Amino acid sequence: MGEETAVPNVQQARKRHRARHQKSRLGCFPCKSRRVKCDEARPVCGSCSSRGEPCSFPEPPATPHRTRRDGPRSRHRDAGSPHVDGSRSFLKPLEIYASRSASIPTPVDDHALNMNNLLSMQFFHMHTAQGMFLDPKRSMVWRRVIPDLAANHRYLMHLLLALGGIHMITEQTRQRRGEKSAVDLLVVIDHHQRGLQGFREEVARISDANAEVVYAGSLLLVAFVYASLQVPELNPPATTLSQQAPRTIYKLHLSWLHLVRGVPTVIRDQWTTLKASRMRPMVLHFHGDEYWDDLPFVSSLSNLSHCSPRFLLFAQGTSQAIADLRASCDAIQSADSNAFRLTPGFSPASSDRAAYVPSGAIDVLERVYSRVVAVLRCSVSERGLPDESDIQANLEEAAVQSWPTLVPDDFIALLDMDEPLDLGWGLSLVILAHYYVVNTLMDRWFLASFREEVLKIQTSVSSLHNAQLSELMMWPVKVATI
């Protein structure tokens, strides 16, 4: 009888003990990810200390007066920060050195399981990571390695949520035009800006110890900048560049190009470390021109007719397209030796063709196009009748999308000039459209905007009313829109 009554007493004691337990709501991120109680000892909790792991904590929850729209923060804006009202300027998530806008609503708890974060996280795992690469090893980096790193580095989690969120927005916009997205764009931009701030801090102290994390952040940033081109709110509409001769011209957004070009410089000195890390599949490609040039290829590309007609059209017209660009470049230079002058007094040496800005850009374009054609021939040689996935996999392996890192600096500077509106600038736009064609060949969700970007360039070129430049645009437009 005594034994029978003792059992309930033990259970009651355990219940009383559990009732006194208080859940840790400000525990460190590693403890939260392992679902264990954190003693909240700072700067390193007891659990992380015993494991010898890095320990980081969330910021304390913001007080109510900091989150009110009518509070002091809403009355003091940074100059140039985007507004949220109907007259707001366009958001600028690609401004690397821009401070975070106070007009973007801040969640009370950055790590609360709010619906926007849950939807973005779910979409990233189910769709975003799955669609980044075809290669199983590279796909695994996006599906396993990057989320694992993000679980232990707050700024990476912000970048991951930003990418999943913007992917969800682009897909819902494409499928249900006119309907509001389930994810708030302002929340996505907020994640992007917070992640960007943390990324800058990590880059400032980059070493072998954090190279893997920094590289993961750079991949998330590059994917986001490509995807952002698909969001109208992040890209201004047509603008007039010249008041003396009003013309409807699309002001090109080259900030994404600068960011993509900057990523290799961030991790260049950590190459050896990255090759031995979990990010190894992302840095090893058969991307050298000499690799593809040395392979025995079949001469006929007629078997590409079983794939997208875009590939066959590209293969048939690339040589003539390059020849036409060179002929136009020479003609414009002969007519006006200052057509491509970057600064007063600048005169390219006639004996040094590479110093002539468009000529150097065309040389790089020809190498990139040759690599794409080599990939197409290799696909036919390997498969006989290659399907779309075979070609996409080989384009991915050849890293044809890396062309932004190869474009000459002077060419980018020429495109960035204010109010050029001359034939030299027009030809540079045509050359850029040809580069964009390479991205239209890649079947990736984050590259879906380049078809529209080619059409925007066509609008700007047509405004110059030059028959020669308009004719040069016909081939890239046809390839991009077929």
N, C-alpha and C positions, 0 to 999 in steps of 0.2 A: 504494500500500500504506500509506504514511504517512497519507494522508487517511482511509483506512478505519479506522485505529486511533485517529485523533484524535477521532472522533465519540463512541465509548464513554467516552473520558476526560472530555469535556465533560459528558456525561450523568451520570457518576459525581460530578463536581464539583457539579453542580446538586442531585443527590440529597443529597450531604453538606451542602450549604447549606440545603436544606429540612429536613433532620433536626435542624439546630441551631435552627430557628425554634420559638419557644414561643408557644402560643396565649394571647391576652389574655383572661383570665377575669374581670378586674375593670375592664374598659374601660367607657367612658361609654355611656349609653343611645343617643345619636345614632349612635355608631360601630357599636354592636350592631345597631341597626335597619338601617343601611346595609351591614352585613356586611363592614366594613373593620377593619383592625388599628388599635387605639388605643394611643398611646404612654403612656397613663395619667398624663400630666402634669396635676397639679392646681394651681389649681382649674379651668383650661381646658386641654384637650388640644390638641395641635398641629393636628389635623384640624379641630376646631371653631373654633379660633382663625383658621385660614386661610379658613374659610368664613364667619366672622363670625356664627356661630350660638351659641345658649345651650348650655352643657355641664353635665351633671349625672351623678353617679356613684352606683352602688349602695352601700349600707352594707357594711362589711366583714362577712364571714360570722361568725355567732355561734359562740363557742367551745362545745365539747361540754357543759361544766358548766352553761351557761345553758339548754340545751334539755332537760335531764333532768327528769323529772317529780318525782324525789325530791330535787332540788337546792334551793338557798336560795329561788329564785323561787317554787317551789310551796308553801313554808312561810310566805311573807309575802304575803298577799293584801290588795288594797285593800278597805276596808270597802264593802260593797254590791256588790262584783263578783260575777258569776254563777259558780256552782260547776259542775263537770263531773260530779260523782258523781250517784247516783240521787236525792239529796235537794236537788239544785241548784234555785235560784230560776230563773225564766224569763229567758232572755237578753234584753238590752235594747239592740238595735242602733240604736234611734232616739233614744237619749239623746245629744243633740248635745254636751253638755259632760261626758259620762262619760269617764273615762280608760279606756284600753285594758286589758282584763282580762288579768292574768298567767296565768289558768287556760286561756286559749286557746292551743293549741300553736303555737309559732312555727317556721316552716320554717328549716332551716339556712341556706338561701340564698333570699331573697325572689324572685329572678329565675330560679331553677332551673326547668327545664321539667318540673315534676312533673305527674302525671296530672290532679290537680284543676284546675290552671291551664289545662292543654291542653284539657280537656273544657269548662271554662267559656268559654274564648276561642272555641273552635269553635262552641259553642252560641250565643254572642252573635252571631257573624257569620252563622250559618245560619238562626237563628230569632228571636232577641231583636230585633235591629236591624230585621229585615224586618217585624216585627209592631207597630212603634211607631206608624207613621202610614201612611195611604193615599196622601197627596199625594206625588208623586214627588220634589219638591224637599226636603220635610221628611224623607222617607225617606232621601234621599241624605245628609243631615246625620248621621243615625244610622249609616248604613252606611259612610260615607267620612270625614267631617269629624271626628266624635268619636273614632273609632279612631286617626286621624292625630294628633290632639292628645294622645291618651293615650300614644302611642308616645314622646312627648317630655316628658311630665309624669307622674312616678311615681304621684302620688296619684290622678290620673285613671285610670291603668291599674288601680289597686286598685278603684276604684269600678266600672269596666267589668267586671272579673272578678267582682265581687260581684253585679252585676245579671245577668250571664249565668249565674252559678251558682245564684242563687235562682230564676231562670226555669226552669232545668233541674230543680231540686228540685220546683217546683210542678207541672210537666208530668209528671214521673215519678210523683209522688204521685197525681195525678189519673188517670193511665192504669194504674198498677199499684199499687193500694192495698195497704198492708201490706209492700211490699218496700222495702228500704233503697235510698236514692238513690245514684247513682254518685259524686256530689259530696258531700263532707263539709260539713254545715251550719256546723260550727265554723270551718272554713277560709273559708267564704263570709262569716261574720260578722267574721272577722279582717280580710279584705280591706276590708269595709265600714268598720270602725273605723279602719284605717290611712288609707283614703281620706278619711274624715271629718276626721281630724286634719290632714291636708295641706290639705283644703279650707278649714278654719278659718284656717290660716296664710295662705292666699292671699287670703281675704276681708278679713283684717286690713289688707292693703296693696293693696286693689283700686284699679285705675286704668284708664285707656284701654288701657294696655299689656297687661294680663292679663284684661280684661273678657271676651274670647271664651272663655278657658280656664275662668274662674270660672262663666260661664253654662253651659258644657258640664257642669261638675261639678254644678251645681244641677239640671240635667235628669236626670242619672244618679241623684242622691239622691232626687228626687221619684219617679221610676219605681220605685226600690227600696223606698221607704216604702209605696207602694201595693201592690207585690207582697208585701211582708212580712206583710200582713194575711191572706194565704192560708196561712201557715205556722203550724200549731198551736203549735209550740215557742216561737214568738215572741209568742204571745198567751195570757194566763192563761185558765183555764176560768172557769166561773161562780163568782161570789163573793157573799158576804152583806155588804151594806153597813150593815145595822142590827142591832145585837145585841139591842135591846129587842123588835124585831119581826122575827125571822129570815125572810128572803125570799131566794129564789134569783134573783139579779139579775146580769146581765152588766155588769161594770164596763167602760164604754166606753173605748177607746183613742183619745185625741184628740191624741197626740203627732204623728201623721202630719199632722193638720190644721194644727197649729202650724207644722210644717216647710214645708208647701206654701204657707202664708200668708206665710212669711218670705222665700221665694225672690224675689218681685218687689222687695222692699225692697233686696235685695243688688245687683241690677243696674239699679235705677231711674235712677241718675245716669249710667249708661253706655249709655243707650238709643240715642243718636246713633251711638256707636261700633259697637254691635251691628248696627244697620241697614246698616252699610257693611262688615260682616265676613262670614265664611263661615257664620255662624249666622243670617244675615238671614231665611231662610225660617221660622225658629222664632219670630220676634218680630212678623211681619206676618200678621195675620188680619183677616178681615172680621167682627170680633167685636162691634162697637158695636150697641146696640139700635136706634139710629136708622137704621142701614143696613138691617136686616131689616124694620123697621116701614115703611120707605118703598117697599119692593118691592110690585108688584101681585100679590097672591096669589089663587088660586082659593078659593072658599068651601067647597067640598066636599072632604072627606078620605076619601071612600069608596074611592078607588083604592089606599089604603094596605093594603087587604085582601090585596094580592098580596105584601106583605112580612111581617115578623114581626108576629104579633098584638099584641105588646107596644106597638108604635107606635100602632095604632088605638085600643087601650084607653087609652093615655095621652092621645091627642088628644081622645077622647070624655069623659074624666072630669076633666081638669085644672081646668076652671073651677069645677065643683062642689066639688072637693077644696079649692081655695083658699077658697071661700065657707064651707065647713064649718069650716076652721081658724080663720077670722076670727070666726065665730059662737061657737065654743068659747072662743076667747081672750077675747072680750068677756064671756061668761058667767062664766068663772073670775075675771076681774078684778072683776066686779060682786059676786060672792060673797065675794071676799077681795082687798082692795086691796093686800095685802102678799104675794100669791102669787108674785110674780116679784121680790121684793126681793133685791138682791145683798148689801147690807150693812145692819147695823142703822141705822135712821133714813132709809133710802133710800125715797123715794116718788115714782114716776114722775108727771110732770105730766099730768093728764087732758087738758089742751088740746093737748099735744104727743104725738101718737100715735107718732111715730118714736122718742120717748124711752122708750116702753114696750117692753121688750126683745123679747118674742115678736112684737109687731106689726111692729117693724122687720125682724125675720127673715122674717116672712111677706111683707112688701113686696118684699124682695130675691128671695124664692122665686117670687113671682108674676112678676117680671121675667124670671127664668131660665126658668120654665115657658113664658112667652109667646115667648121666643126659640126654644125647642125646637119649639113649635107652628108658629112662622113658618118654621122650617127644613123641617118636614114639608110645609107648604103650598107652599113654594118647590120642593121636590122633585117634588111632583105637577105643579106648573105647568111645570117644566122637562122632565120625562120623560113625563108622562101616567100611566104605570104604572111608578113608580120601583122599582128593586130595592133590596136591602139595601145594596149598596155605594154607590149614589147617596145614600141617606140618611146613611150613615155618613160619607161624604166631606163632606156639608154640615154635619153636626153638628161635625165636626172643624174646618171652616172658620169656623163660628160660635163656636168656643171655648166651648161650653157646659160643658165640664169645668172651666172657670176659676171656678166658683162658690165654692170655698173662699176665694178672695181677696176676695169681695164680702160674705161673711157678717159681720154686725156683731160687734165685739169683745165687747160686753156679752152677746151670745147665747152665745158660746164660754165666757165666764166663768160664765154660769149653768149650763152643762152640766158645768163643772169643779167645781162646788160639792160639798163632802163631805157625804155622807149627807143629801141633800135629801128624797127620798122623799115628795114632795107632788105635788099636781095641776099646779102650775106647772112643776115639773121634768118630770113626765110629758108635758105638752103640748110642752115643748121637745124631748123625745125624739121625739115624733111628727113635729115639724117637721124634725128632723135626718133622720129616715127618708125624708121627702119629698125632701130634698136628695140622699140616697143613690140615690133612684130615677133621677136624671139619669145617674149613673154606670152603672146597669144597662142604660141604653139604648145605651151605647157598647160596641161589640164589640172590646175590647182585652184581651189576656191579663193585663195587670197590674191590670185592674179587675174581675177575676172574683170577688173576695171580697165585693162589695157586696150580692149577693143574700143571702148568709149574714148580713151585718151588719144588713140590714133585719129578718131573722128574729130576731136577737139582741135588737134593739130591741123587737120584738113581745113577746118573753118578759119583758123588763123592764117594759113597759107593762102587760101582763096581771097582773103581780104587784101592781099598785096596786088591782086589783079595782074599776076605774071603767069602767062600761059606755060612757060617752061617749068616753073615750080609746081604749078597745078598738075601738069602731066607727070612729074616725078612722084607725086603723091598717089597716083592711080594704083600702082602695084601694091604698096603697103596697105592701102585701104581695102583692096580686093582680097588680099590674104587674110587680113584681120576680120573681115565681115563675111567671108564665104560660109 
